[in-house]
Amino acid sequence: MNIFSARSAGPFLGRLRAALTAMSVALLASYFVLVLLQVFFRYVLNESLFWAEELGWRHLAATFASRYSN
């Protein structure tokens, strides 16, 4: 039995789970925007965002770390 899935875990763990879920959603949304920016810059403006790929991998790693930390 996982402590995050227990119904009687209390309000603290419920708030913690909600905060981690919100952080995961925000990170995935920002990753999506970053990918769109990278595609726009590369194919429309013919310029590469040199920092976009590195930042994208960090966003993705942080998202999975926050989502699967339980």
Secondary structure by P-SEA (a helix, b strand, c coil): ccccccccccaaaaaaaaaaaaaaaaaaaaaaaaaaaaaaaaccccccccaaaaaaaaaaaaaaaaaacc
